[in-house]
Amino acid sequence: MRGMARSFCILAVAGALTLAVTSAAGARPHAGTGTSATIDTLIFAGAADPTYLDPALVSDGESFRITKQIFEGLVELVPGTTRVRPALALSWSVAKDGKTWTFHLRRGVVFHDGTPLTAAAVCANFNRWFNFRGPFQDASATYYYQAIFGGFKRNESPDLSAPLYRSCRAKDRYTPVIALNKRSGPFIPSLVLSAFAIQSPTAMAKYGANQGELRNATFYPTGSYAFAHPTGTGPFMFESWKVGERVQLRRWNRYWGKKPALNRVIVRPIADNTARFQALQTGEVFGYDLVAPQHVGTIESNSQLKLLNRPSFNVAYVTINSAKPPMNNVLVRRAVAYGLDRGSVVRSFYAGRATVANEFMPPSLPGYEPNVTKYAYNPERAKALLRQAGLTLPVSIDFYYPTGVSRPYMPDPKRNFEAFAASLEKSGFKVNARSEPWRPDYVKDVNQGTAGHLNMIGWTGDYGDADNFLGTFFQTYSPQFGLRNATLQNLLARAEAETNQATRERLYRDANKLIAQLVPGVPYAHTRPALGFRTFVKGYVASPVGTDPFAPVSIGGQ
């Protein structure tokens, strides 16, 4: 559920780092000042602090923004696309059984603690995930592992599925062999996820990476690894993290690939859309993500600023929790769908940078089905369905929305909520407004199914496969949606295991039709997010999946 955030005030970057910032609107780093930070430090604004810096234990974009720079996986995406290319693995192949994968690693790669990348290190990471116990099996700890690999070696909950992963062995020093329990079409594409980045086994053991607990049903690491010692092979290494102020990274000079031009990266958490925009205008930051639609025109008209467009690869939706009466009745869920004025929200709050969504996956993915059941705004139809369900109007429901956050698919959650609440009130519902801070409460409650009858959330895809959308949401039971439907789950399981692309596409089209009939939620927007920069920032490539590498970036004339 990529996008956790915390609401923080704007805090100035302290000490010598402020030398990289000028207050004039025309600020530009330049050489000759005697301050290296003016020409080799990128100051970037995200919407929040990361949650933790152990990528195996997070599911949010703000965390992955940082871990993307520190860690690498066996494979990665070609910048700006959803195409897979080699990363730590130079090549890979699959046996005739379709379940045994052999990887050939790059040689001479070193973790930031000086230990070597080997096949044994790769296997240690896969086996770590597989052997997670206790609190680590909670969805708040290992959301992505469970979404892709299912269950663990010893499942401790009946809601966990059988594991996809079986074993890993080091055939030799640079050849890990990974065995799966069944064929998996999305196995290789899914390995681009930061959650499956390869981490230093030595550092994880030294700093307690496998220590954690549940507090009030939310997972928290208790070792220091996830806060102060994240150790990967990436082009930047961790330097410091002051919550509410900055995460600071510095160049890893023993990096196996092309060395970054930047010496340092500073990522600041600025929750408010306008505050991030103003920080760019004044030169306090050199770039920021999640440009609000109302600020796009101003950036485009300023010769000292520029806009980058992220390819559309997301969906915003309203969750309907089918486990909470009266939402266990499909007639009531359909009434919600007719009662949400999606078109008005998209027209009013996205400045022409979004289209109305009718499915839980973007139209660009194979398997999208144009001819699903659609729910145009119709208050009278919604009321009729509620009466048909035997309910007395108005029907009281709890509707949750997040505070202190802006997401690519939801730039201003409160405005979306207010518009949706108003349209539902006209459609036979009595809406009880509920709000929570995005971090740590909101996403946790959405994932665990405790965020009311309805809530607003969304998803930015991680790799180019329908399984990353439909499979993630509906292939196994999700407390978020509270929907149990064996037909849908079996359909998605067949699609995941299918290796014939034409057959896979047909199965996903069938799944989209069934989802539209079951109405486990209401998709409402696909957006084209924007990033804003000072013009002297060069080489930034925006990824459709929302986690961008900083290694190609340079400042000014570098």
N, C-alpha and C positions, 0 to 999 in steps of 0.2 A: 504494500500500500504506500507507494513511494510519495513522500511529501510531508513527513512530520515536521513540526516547527514549534518554536516557543516565542511568545511575545516579549521582546526586549526593547528598552529604550536605545536610542542611538548613542553609542559611546565612542569617543575619539580614540584612535589608535595612539597608544602612549609612547613616551620616550623617543628614542632615535627614529622609530618608525614614522613619526609625524613629519620627518624631513622629506618623506616621499609625497607629502600632501601640500598643496598650495590652496589658498582660499579664493583666488580669483577665478572667475568663470572661464577664463581662457587658459587655465592651468595646463602646463605641459612639462613632463620631465625633460631634463636636458643634462648633457654632460658638462663637465667643467666646474661643478659646484663643490667638488670634494666629497660628495655624498653618493655612494654607490646605489643607495636605495632609490635615488631619483631616476635611474635608468634601468635597473634590473629587478624591480619589485612590482608585482601585479597586486593591486588592492581591489578586491572583488567583493560585492555584497550579495549574500544569499538572503533568504527570508527568515532564517532561524539558525540556531546552533545545530550541530549534529546531535543525534541521540547518543550514540557511542561510536567508537572508531574501530571496533571489531566488525568487519563487514558481514560476518556470518550471523550476527545477532541483531541486525537492523533491517528495516524494509522501507526506509524513507530517502527521498532524493537529497535532502540536505546532508545526511550522513554520507551518502554515496558520492556527493560532490567532492568530499575530502578523500574518502578511501580510494576513489578512482585514481588519484594522483600518487598514492602511497603503494597500492597493491596492483598486481596483475594476475590475470587468469591464464589458463592454458590457451584460450582463444580470446579474441577481441573483435570489435566491430570496425570495419573500415570507416574512418571519420566521416560524419555527415550522412551515414547510411545505416541500414540494418543487415548488411552483408558481413559474413564471418570471415576472419583472416587469422593466420597464426599469431600467437603472442609468445608465451613461455614454451609452448609446444610448436616445433617447426612443422610437424606433420602428424597425421593420425590415420588409422585405418580400422575397419571393422571386420570381424571374422564372418564366415558364412552363416553362423547362427544368428547374426544381427544383434548379439548381446555382449560381445567381447571386444573392447576397444583398446588399441595399442597406440600410445603416444610417444613421440620422439622429441625429447626436450632440447632446448638450446644448451650449449655447454658454456661454462665460464660465467654463468649468472650467479650473483651474490646477493643475499639478503642484506638489509641495512645494518644488521648486527654482525656482518662479516661471515656468516655461515653460508655454505654453498646450497644452491638449488639442485636437488637430486630427485630421482624417482622415489626414494624413501620419504623425502619431504612432502612430495605430492600425495603419496599414499597416507601419510600422517594426517593431512588435511581432510581427505575423504573419510578416513576412519574416525576422525574426531567428530565430524557431523553425524555419521552413522551411529556412533556410540553415545551421543548425548543422552543424559538421563535426567530425571526429576524436573526441576524448573526449566531446564533447557528444552524440554519437549513441549512447553507451552507455546502457543501461537505467537505470543508477544516476543518470544526469544528467537524462534526459528521459522518465521513465516515463509521465507523463500525456500528453505530446505523442504518444508512440508509441501509446498505448492508444486515443487519439481520432483522430489524424490519420495514423497509420501511419508511412510513411517520410518521407524528406527530399528536397530537390532533387537531391542526389547521395548515394544510399545507399552506405554503405561496408561493409555486411554483407549476405550473402545471406538472412539471417533477417528483414530489414526488408521490409515490404510497400510497394507503390506508395502514394504520398502521396494523401490525400484533398484536401489544399489545393492550389490551383493558383496563385492570384495575388490581389493586393489593389491597388486604385488609388484615388486620391483624386479623386472626381468633382468635388468642390469642397472648400472648407475644412472643412466639417462633414459630408461625405457619403462615407464609405469604402464601396467596393463589393468584396465578397469573392467570388471564383469558386472553386468546388470542381470536382474532376474527376468526381465522381459525386453522385447524390442521397444525402442523409443525413438519416434521420429524427431522430437524436439531436443534430444539429449545434447547434441553438439551446439545448436543455437543457444540453449539455455546456459551453457557454460560461460557466456559473455557476462552473466550477472555478477555484479561486484560481490554478492553473497558467496560466490564460489571462487573468490580470489585465493591465491596460494599465499599462506602466511608462514612466518618462520616458526617451526616447531620448537626451536630452542627458546625464543623469546616468549612464546605462549606458555611454555612450562615455567619459565623463570618468573613471569609476572602474573600468574594466576588467571590465565584466559578462561579456564574451565571452572571458575568459581562464580557462582551466582545464586540468586534466590528470588522467590516471588514475594512481593510486598503489595498487599491489597490487589491481588490478582494481576500484577504487572511485574515482568521480569526486570531485574537489575543485576548487572555484573558486580561482583564484590572484590574481584582482583583489580590490580592497577593497569592491566594490559589495555583494556578498552578505553582508558582515559589518558594514559601517559606514555604507553610503550607500543603502539601499533607498528609492526615491523614487516615490511614487504620487500618487493624487488623493484618497485616503480621508480620513475624519474625524479620524484620528490620524496623526502623523508620527513617524518614528523619532527617538529621542533618544540611547539608549545600550544596549549589550549587554555584560554581564560574565558570561562563561560560567560556569555553576555557581551563579550568584547571582540575576541578574535580567535581563529585558529591560524597558526603560523607554520609554514612548511619551508624547507630549504632544499636546494638542488642536491641530488645524490650523485656525487662525482664519479662513483664507480658503476654507474648505470651501464647496462650492456648495449643499449641502443644509442641513438643520437642524443647528446646531452642537451637539456633545455637551455635556452638563451637566458631565461629568468634565473636569478639566484634565489629569490624568495617569492612565495605567494602568501598573501594575507587574505583570509576570508572572514568578513565581518557579518554578524547576524543583524539584519535590520528588517523587522517584521512588517512595518508599515509601507505600503506601496509608494505613497507620496514622499516619505522620508528617503527611500532608496533613490527615487528620481531626483530629489533635491541634492542628495549626496553626490550624484553623478554631475549635476549641473555645477556645483561648487568645486568639483575636483577632489572631494574627500575620498571618493572611490573612482576607479578607472573603468569599471564595468559592473553590471548587475543583471540578475536574472528576473524573470517574471514582470516584465514591463506591463503596467496596467494599460488597458486599451485607451483610456483618456489621455495618456501621456505620449502615445505613439507619434501623433502629429507634431508635437513640440520638439521631440528628438529629431525627427526627420527634417525639420525646418532649421535646425541649428547647425551651422557649418563646423562647429567644434565637436559635435556629437554624431554618432551613427547608430543605426538600428540593424540588428541581425535577426533573421526569421528562423525559428526552429520548425522543421517539417512537422506537419500535423500527425500525431501518432498517439492519441489519447482519447479518453471518454470521461465525461462528467455524468454522474448519475445520482438518482435518489434511491437509496436502499429501502426495500420494504421487508421487514422482518416477519417472515411467514410463520414463525413459531409463536408470535404474540397475537392472541385474539384481539380484534376480529380479522387480522391480516392472514389468518390461516384459511380464510375463505377466498378463493380466487376471484369471486365477484367483487369483493371489497378491494382487492389489489387492482383490479381493472378500473374500479371507480377512482382510485388514486391516480392511475395513469390518465384517465380522462379529465381529472381535476387539476392537473399540473399544466399551467400555461407555459409550455416550454418555448414556443415560438416567441412570445413576448420577452422572456428572459434573455434569449439569445440576441434578439434585436436590440434590446435596451442596454445591455451591460457588457457587450463584447466588441463594440465598435467595428462591426463588420469582419472580425477576425475569427468567427465561429460559424458552424452550421448546426442545424438541429440534428441530433442523433436519434436513430431509431433502433440501434443494436448496440451491444456491449463490445463491439470491435470496430475499428475504423474501416471505411470502405476500401482503402488501399490494400487490405490483406486478402489473400486468397481464402475463399470460404464465406465471404460476405454475401448475404442473400437480400437482394432488393425487394423481394415480395414477401415481407413479413407482415403480420398484423400491426397496424399503426393506430396510435391513439391521439387523434387531434383533440385539442381543448374543447370540452363539451360538458359544461356544468350540469345540464339537465340529464344527460346520459349518465353522469356519475351518480346523481341523486336517485335515478331509477334503479341503478344497480345496487345501491345501498338498501333501498326498500325491498328489492328482490331478495336480498340476503337476509331479510327479516329484521333489519335494524331500524331504530327510531332516530330520526335526524334532529339535531346534528350529532354526528358520531365523533366522540372525543378521542383524539390521538396525540401522542407525544412526538414532536418533530425536533430533532437535534441539528444544530449547525456549529461549526468550529469558529473560535475567535483567535486573534493573534496570528493569522496566517494568510498567505496568498499562494495559490497553486496555479500551475499552467492551465489547468482545465477549469479553474474557479478563482478568478482574480479577486473577487470581492464577495466572500461567502454570505455576509449578512444581507447584502442587497438581493442576492439570489433567493435567500430564505424568505425575506419579507415579501417578495413578489409571489413566490410559490405558496406561502401561507395565505396570502390574500385570495389567490385563485382557488385554493382548497376550501376556504371559508365560504366561497360562493358556490361550492359544489357539494355541500351537505356535510362538511366536516367542521368540528371545533378544534382548532389547532392550539395545542399547548406548547409554547416556545421553550426550548431547552438549548442552552449553549454551554460549551466547555472549551478550555484552552486546548489547542491542537496537541501540544506536548505537555505532560505525558498522558492526559486523560482521554482526549477525544478518539484518537486512532485506536487506542487500546480498547475502549468501549465499543467502537464500531466492530473491530475484529472479534470481540467476544460476545457480540449480540446483545449488549446491554445499553445501546444508544437508541432507546425508544422504538416506536413503531416505524418511524421514518428517520433517515439521516442523509445528509449530503456528503458525498465523497467522490473520488474519481481515481483514475489509473492512467499512468503514462507507460506505454509498452516498453519492455526491456529487450525484446528481440523479435525478429520478423516472422512470427508464426501465430496462427489463430489460437493455438494452445495457450499462449502467453496471456490471452484475454479470457476466452471461454473456459479453458481448462483451469486457469487460476481461480476463476470465480466459482465454477459449478461442477467440476469433475468429482470432487469429494464433498462431503458435508461441510458447510461453512456456517458457524454460529452467526456470522454477520447477516446472512440471508435467511437462515433458519428453514431452508427448503430441503425436503427429502423427496427426491424423485428418481427412482431407479432407472427409468427409461432414459432420462437425460444423462445421468452419470454413466450408464453403459454406452450410450452413443458417443460421449466424449472420450471414454476409455478406448473404444474402438478407433476413433480418429487419431488419438495419440499414438497407438501402436501401429497404425497403418503406415507403410513405407511408399505405397503408390500415391503420387501427388494428386492425381485426378480423383481417386477414391476418397482421399482425405478431404479435399475441397467439398465434395458432395456431402460427406458426413457433417462437416461444419455448417454447411448451408441448412441441412435438416435440423441441426441443433439450434441455429438461430431462429428458425420457425417455431420450434417448440418453446424456446425461452420466451419469445414474444407472447405466446399463448398462456404460459404459466405466470408471467409478470412477477419475477422475484425482485424486480426493481424497475426503475424507469430511466433509461439513458436520455440525456437531454442536450449534450453539446460535444462536438469535436472542435478543438481550438487549434489555432496556429500561433503558438506563443512567440514572444519577442524578447530579445536581450538588448540592452543599451550599453554603449561604450563611448569613451573618448576616442577621437579619431586616431590618436597616436598608438592605440592598441592594435597590433597586427597579428595575423595568423590564427585568430580564434575561429574554430569550426564548430558550429552548433549541431549537436546530435539529436536525432528524432527521439531518442530514449531519455534525453534530459541530463545525462551525466557526461560532461565534456572534458577532454584532456587539456590541461594547461601547458603541457610540454611544448607544443608548437608555437606558443604565444611569445611575442617579443614586444618591447616598448620602444616607441620612437624609431630611431634609425638602426636598431639592432638588426 
